[in-house]
Amino acid sequence: SKTTALNMIHRLYEYPESNGLCVRRYSNTLRDSVFSDLKWAIHKLQLDNFFTWTVSPMEITYRPTGQKILFRGLDDGLKITSISVDKGVLCWVWIEEAYQITEDSFDKIDMSIRGKLPPDYFFRIILTFNPWSQHSWLKARFFDEPDKFTLPLTTTYMCNEWIGQQTIEIFEQMKIRNPRRYQIEGLGEWG
């Protein structure tokens, strides 16, 4: 999640007509997850003077250009279908804890960010999640048979530069005490 937050902030800077959307299944989980992670990324990149954020409506604005990162819950999936920005294009989407949403909800989001892009721009939807169930639509769609538009990546605590030694030791203990949980949370294997 931290790397995804850094990536979204970097993309806004790199593509001055781009805007982002962060989605979770429940709107009341946005503030303490993706919203917080994006503010962390802004602090980490020492860009505080360039961004403002509000919680009502929940959004982050890149002040030099007016680009925005919007936040929506899928409590009512139809709210996403007509989402737009008043300046530039909505082309980056981050779906956090994607295992909580349905494939139908994903398809609605996917079709809601379509349109004509400026030259050299592209659409990107990043889904972050733990692979809790091998029966998930995420596995079937993005890992078992990925299409040419999909790049499935599995990351683990071993390549996470944002955790400390204490967290690494927790995973090492999990490996011994709860091997099945370690396979999922530690190694990113499907549950």
C-alpha atoms as a printed R data frame, in Angstrom:
    type eleno elety resid chain resno       x       y       z
1   ATOM     1    CA   SER     A     1   0.000   0.000   0.000
2   ATOM     2    CA   LYS     A     2   2.825   2.418   0.792
3   ATOM     3    CA   THR     A     3   4.432   1.885  -2.605
4   ATOM     4    CA   THR     A     4   1.080   2.362  -4.331
5   ATOM     5    CA   ALA     A     5   0.558   5.642  -2.456
6   ATOM     6    CA   LEU     A     6   4.014   6.878  -3.469
7   ATOM     7    CA   ASN     A     7   3.296   5.853  -7.058
8   ATOM     8    CA   MET     A     8   0.016   7.780  -7.199
9   ATOM     9    CA   ILE     A     9   1.606  10.978  -5.868
10  ATOM    10    CA   HIS     A    10   4.489  10.597  -8.330
11  ATOM    11    CA   ARG     A    11   2.088  10.029 -11.243
12  ATOM    12    CA   LEU     A    12   0.211  13.260 -10.478
13  ATOM    13    CA   TYR     A    13   3.477  15.152 -10.643
14  ATOM    14    CA   GLU     A    14   4.635  13.339 -13.790
15  ATOM    15    CA   TYR     A    15   1.333  13.708 -15.670
16  ATOM    16    CA   PRO     A    16  -0.097  17.214 -15.064
17  ATOM    17    CA   GLU     A    17  -3.509  16.450 -16.587
18  ATOM    18    CA   SER     A    18  -4.059  13.265 -14.572
19  ATOM    19    CA   ASN     A    19  -6.298  12.691 -11.576
20  ATOM    20    CA   GLY     A    20  -6.755   9.746  -9.251
21  ATOM    21    CA   LEU     A    21  -9.509   7.819  -7.555
22  ATOM    22    CA   CYS     A    22  -9.150   5.654  -4.453
23  ATOM    23    CA   VAL     A    23 -11.809   3.061  -3.765
24  ATOM    24    CA   ARG     A    24 -12.691   0.738  -0.922
25  ATOM    25    CA   ARG     A    25 -15.759  -1.376  -0.381
26  ATOM    26    CA   TYR     A    26 -16.920   0.767   2.536
27  ATOM    27    CA   SER     A    27 -16.540   4.533   2.542
28  ATOM    28    CA   ASN     A    28 -15.953   4.651   6.301
29  ATOM    29    CA   THR     A    29 -12.662   2.754   5.828
30  ATOM    30    CA   LEU     A    30 -11.083   5.249   3.411
31  ATOM    31    CA   ARG     A    31  -9.859   7.832   5.910
32  ATOM    32    CA   ASP     A    32  -7.663   5.505   7.961
33  ATOM    33    CA   SER     A    33  -6.246   3.577   5.008
34  ATOM    34    CA   VAL     A    34  -5.692   5.020   1.513
35  ATOM    35    CA   PHE     A    35  -6.258   8.646   2.565
36  ATOM    36    CA   SER     A    36  -3.753   8.235   5.397
37  ATOM    37    CA   ASP     A    37  -1.282   6.372   3.152
38  ATOM    38    CA   LEU     A    38  -1.386   9.129   0.535
39  ATOM    39    CA   LYS     A    39  -0.768  11.807   3.168
40  ATOM    40    CA   TRP     A    40   2.140   9.664   4.406
41  ATOM    41    CA   ALA     A    41   3.522   9.559   0.843
42  ATOM    42    CA   ILE     A    42   3.255  13.338   0.525
43  ATOM    43    CA   HIS     A    43   5.178  13.744   3.798
44  ATOM    44    CA   LYS     A    44   7.748  11.112   2.772
45  ATOM    45    CA   LEU     A    45   8.379  12.902  -0.534
46  ATOM    46    CA   GLN     A    46   8.541  16.236   1.329
47  ATOM    47    CA   LEU     A    47   5.786  17.728  -0.847
48  ATOM    48    CA   ASP     A    48   3.560  19.086   1.943
49  ATOM    49    CA   ASN     A    49   3.709  22.632   0.541
50  ATOM    50    CA   PHE     A    50   2.280  21.447  -2.778
51  ATOM    51    CA   PHE     A    51  -0.757  19.513  -1.539
52  ATOM    52    CA   THR     A    52  -3.903  20.219   0.437
53  ATOM    53    CA   TRP     A    53  -6.430  17.709   1.723
54  ATOM    54    CA   THR     A    54  -9.937  17.834   3.073
55  ATOM    55    CA   VAL     A    55 -12.145  15.193   4.651
56  ATOM    56    CA   SER     A    56 -15.500  16.607   3.564
57  ATOM    57    CA   PRO     A    57 -15.435  15.989   0.716
58  ATOM    58    CA   MET     A    58 -12.506  13.646   1.111
59  ATOM    59    CA   GLU     A    59  -9.984  14.652  -1.515
60  ATOM    60    CA   ILE     A    60  -6.350  15.573  -1.990
61  ATOM    61    CA   THR     A    61  -5.430  18.437  -4.320
62  ATOM    62    CA   TYR     A    62  -2.101  19.121  -5.988
63  ATOM    63    CA   ARG     A    63  -2.115  22.900  -5.683
64  ATOM    64    CA   PRO     A    64   0.112  23.891  -8.655
65  ATOM    65    CA   THR     A    65  -2.276  22.327 -11.194
66  ATOM    66    CA   GLY     A    66  -5.525  21.631  -9.342
67  ATOM    67    CA   GLN     A    67  -5.268  17.884  -9.941
68  ATOM    68    CA   LYS     A    68  -7.239  15.790  -7.485
69  ATOM    69    CA   ILE     A    69  -7.339  12.416  -5.860
70  ATOM    70    CA   LEU     A    70 -10.946  11.506  -5.065
71  ATOM    71    CA   PHE     A    71 -12.095   8.900  -2.553
72  ATOM    72    CA   ARG     A    72 -15.198   6.719  -2.855
73  ATOM    73    CA   GLY     A    73 -16.702   3.750  -1.110
74  ATOM    74    CA   LEU     A    74 -18.694   1.130  -2.950
75  ATOM    75    CA   ASP     A    75 -21.470   1.143  -0.356
76  ATOM    76    CA   ASP     A    76 -23.541   2.229  -3.354
77  ATOM    77    CA   GLY     A    77 -21.700   1.017  -6.456
78  ATOM    78    CA   LEU     A    78 -23.719   3.268  -8.749
79  ATOM    79    CA   LYS     A    79 -22.005   6.358  -7.284
80  ATOM    80    CA   ILE     A    80 -18.850   5.406  -9.150
81  ATOM    81    CA   THR     A    81 -20.406   5.096 -12.608
82  ATOM    82    CA   SER     A    82 -20.666   8.832 -13.253
83  ATOM    83    CA   ILE     A    83 -17.578  10.048 -11.417
84  ATOM    84    CA   SER     A    84 -15.570  12.723 -13.200
85  ATOM    85    CA   VAL     A    85 -13.119  15.548 -12.616
86  ATOM    86    CA   ASP     A    86 -13.455  19.161 -13.731
87  ATOM    87    CA   LYS     A    87  -9.858  19.508 -14.928
88  ATOM    88    CA   GLY     A    88  -7.823  16.922 -16.804
89  ATOM    89    CA   VAL     A    89  -8.650  13.221 -16.933
90  ATOM    90    CA   LEU     A    90  -9.335  10.556 -14.356
91  ATOM    91    CA   CYS     A    91  -6.826   7.876 -15.220
92  ATOM    92    CA   TRP     A    92  -5.358   6.389 -12.021
93  ATOM    93    CA   VAL     A    93  -7.435   4.177  -9.739
94  ATOM    94    CA   TRP     A    94  -6.342   2.431  -6.585
95  ATOM    95    CA   ILE     A    95  -8.652  -0.229  -5.168
96  ATOM    96    CA   GLU     A    96  -7.476  -1.108  -1.662
97  ATOM    97    CA   GLU     A    97  -8.450  -4.432  -0.077
98  ATOM    98    CA   ALA     A    98  -9.773  -5.475  -3.479
99  ATOM    99    CA   TYR     A    99 -10.775  -8.907  -2.183
100 ATOM   100    CA   GLN     A   100 -13.747  -7.154  -0.518
101 ATOM   101    CA   ILE     A   101 -15.334  -6.023  -3.796
102 ATOM   102    CA   THR     A   102 -17.230  -8.017  -6.380
103 ATOM   103    CA   GLU     A   103 -16.141  -8.500  -9.958
104 ATOM   104    CA   ASP     A   104 -19.246  -6.595 -11.057
105 ATOM   105    CA   SER     A   105 -18.170  -3.609  -8.950
106 ATOM   106    CA   PHE     A   106 -14.695  -3.795 -10.470
107 ATOM   107    CA   ASP     A   107 -16.177  -3.820 -13.980
108 ATOM   108    CA   LYS     A   108 -18.232  -0.701 -13.181
109 ATOM   109    CA   ILE     A   109 -15.104   1.107 -11.992
110 ATOM   110    CA   ASP     A   110 -13.124  -0.108 -14.994
111 ATOM   111    CA   MET     A   111 -15.711   1.219 -17.428
112 ATOM   112    CA   SER     A   112 -16.090   4.504 -15.534
113 ATOM   113    CA   ILE     A   113 -12.577   5.719 -16.256
114 ATOM   114    CA   ARG     A   114 -12.638   5.301 -19.986
115 ATOM   115    CA   GLY     A   115 -12.381   8.040 -22.573
116 ATOM   116    CA   LYS     A   116  -9.869   9.942 -24.658
117 ATOM   117    CA   LEU     A   117  -6.490  10.515 -23.069
118 ATOM   118    CA   PRO     A   118  -3.796  13.077 -23.870
119 ATOM   119    CA   PRO     A   119  -0.793  11.717 -25.804
120 ATOM   120    CA   ASP     A   120   1.461   9.433 -23.732
121 ATOM   121    CA   TYR     A   121  -1.131   9.046 -20.948
122 ATOM   122    CA   PHE     A   122  -2.624   5.692 -19.972
123 ATOM   123    CA   PHE     A   123  -5.232   4.221 -17.651
124 ATOM   124    CA   ARG     A   124  -4.043   2.264 -14.625
125 ATOM   125    CA   ILE     A   125  -6.039   0.419 -12.007
126 ATOM   126    CA   ILE     A   126  -3.994  -0.923  -9.114
127 ATOM   127    CA   LEU     A   127  -5.605  -3.501  -6.860
128 ATOM   128    CA   THR     A   128  -3.947  -4.154  -3.507
129 ATOM   129    CA   PHE     A   129  -5.015  -7.065  -1.306
130 ATOM   130    CA   ASN     A   130  -3.987 -10.178   0.577
131 ATOM   131    CA   PRO     A   131  -4.819 -13.367  -1.345
132 ATOM   132    CA   TRP     A   132  -7.154 -14.808   1.286
133 ATOM   133    CA   SER     A   133  -9.046 -17.261  -0.923
134 ATOM   134    CA   GLN     A   134  -8.031 -19.243  -3.972
135 ATOM   135    CA   HIS     A   135 -11.707 -19.114  -4.983
136 ATOM   136    CA   SER     A   136 -11.615 -15.328  -5.373
137 ATOM   137    CA   TRP     A   137 -12.573 -13.817  -8.705
138 ATOM   138    CA   LEU     A   138  -9.277 -11.875  -8.464
139 ATOM   139    CA   LYS     A   139  -7.234 -15.060  -8.792
140 ATOM   140    CA   ALA     A   140  -9.242 -16.383 -11.699
141 ATOM   141    CA   ARG     A   141  -9.266 -13.105 -13.609
142 ATOM   142    CA   PHE     A   142  -5.843 -11.619 -12.967
143 ATOM   143    CA   PHE     A   143  -3.544 -14.471 -11.966
144 ATOM   144    CA   ASP     A   144  -4.807 -17.681 -13.594
145 ATOM   145    CA   GLU     A   145  -5.449 -16.174 -17.020
146 ATOM   146    CA   PRO     A   146  -4.134 -12.590 -17.174
147 ATOM   147    CA   ASP     A   147  -4.772 -10.710 -20.397
148 ATOM   148    CA   LYS     A   148  -2.385  -8.354 -22.188
149 ATOM   149    CA   PHE     A   149  -3.612  -5.439 -20.029
150 ATOM   150    CA   THR     A   150  -2.792  -7.166 -16.732
151 ATOM   151    CA   LEU     A   151   0.450  -7.268 -14.782
152 ATOM   152    CA   PRO     A   152  -0.044  -9.519 -11.751
153 ATOM   153    CA   LEU     A   153   2.592  -8.926  -9.077
154 ATOM   154    CA   THR     A   154   3.027 -10.609  -5.746
155 ATOM   155    CA   THR     A   155   4.997  -8.774  -3.091
156 ATOM   156    CA   THR     A   156   5.957  -9.953   0.366
157 ATOM   157    CA   TYR     A   157   7.294  -8.522   3.579
158 ATOM   158    CA   MET     A   158  10.774  -9.509   2.342
159 ATOM   159    CA   CYS     A   159  10.700  -6.803  -0.349
160 ATOM   160    CA   ASN     A   160   8.851  -4.200   1.713
161 ATOM   161    CA   GLU     A   161  11.289  -1.402   2.496
162 ATOM   162    CA   TRP     A   162   8.716   0.367   4.700
163 ATOM   163    CA   ILE     A   163   8.653  -2.181   7.528
164 ATOM   164    CA   GLY     A   164  11.047  -2.456  10.413
165 ATOM   165    CA   GLN     A   165  12.950  -5.299  12.010
166 ATOM   166    CA   GLN     A   166  10.220  -5.919  14.582
167 ATOM   167    CA   THR     A   167   7.671  -6.584  11.826
168 ATOM   168    CA   ILE     A   168  10.103  -8.919  10.075
169 ATOM   169    CA   GLU     A   169  10.485 -10.845  13.335
170 ATOM   170    CA   ILE     A   170   6.687 -11.118  13.635
171 ATOM   171    CA   PHE     A   171   6.566 -12.750  10.199
172 ATOM   172    CA   GLU     A   172   9.421 -15.079  11.126
173 ATOM   173    CA   GLN     A   173   7.508 -16.150  14.258
174 ATOM   174    CA   MET     A   174   4.338 -16.565  12.171
175 ATOM   175    CA   LYS     A   175   6.286 -18.938   9.914
176 ATOM   176    CA   ILE     A   176   6.856 -21.214  12.920
177 ATOM   177    CA   ARG     A   177   3.589 -20.777  14.872
178 ATOM   178    CA   ASN     A   178   1.056 -20.427  12.056
179 ATOM   179    CA   PRO     A   179   2.538 -21.693   8.765
180 ATOM   180    CA   ARG     A   180  -0.739 -21.453   6.829
181 ATOM   181    CA   ARG     A   181  -1.242 -17.799   7.745
182 ATOM   182    CA   TYR     A   182   2.435 -17.166   6.929
183 ATOM   183    CA   GLN     A   183   1.950 -18.634   3.445
184 ATOM   184    CA   ILE     A   184  -0.831 -16.103   2.772
185 ATOM   185    CA   GLU     A   185   0.235 -12.967   4.678
186 ATOM   186    CA   GLY     A   186   3.979 -13.536   4.561
187 ATOM   187    CA   LEU     A   187   4.563 -15.131   1.158
188 ATOM   188    CA   GLY     A   188   1.495 -13.938  -0.764
189 ATOM   189    CA   GLU     A   189   0.293 -17.431  -1.655
190 ATOM   190    CA   TRP     A   190  -3.423 -17.975  -2.265
191 ATOM   191    CA   GLY     A   191  -5.398 -19.202   0.725
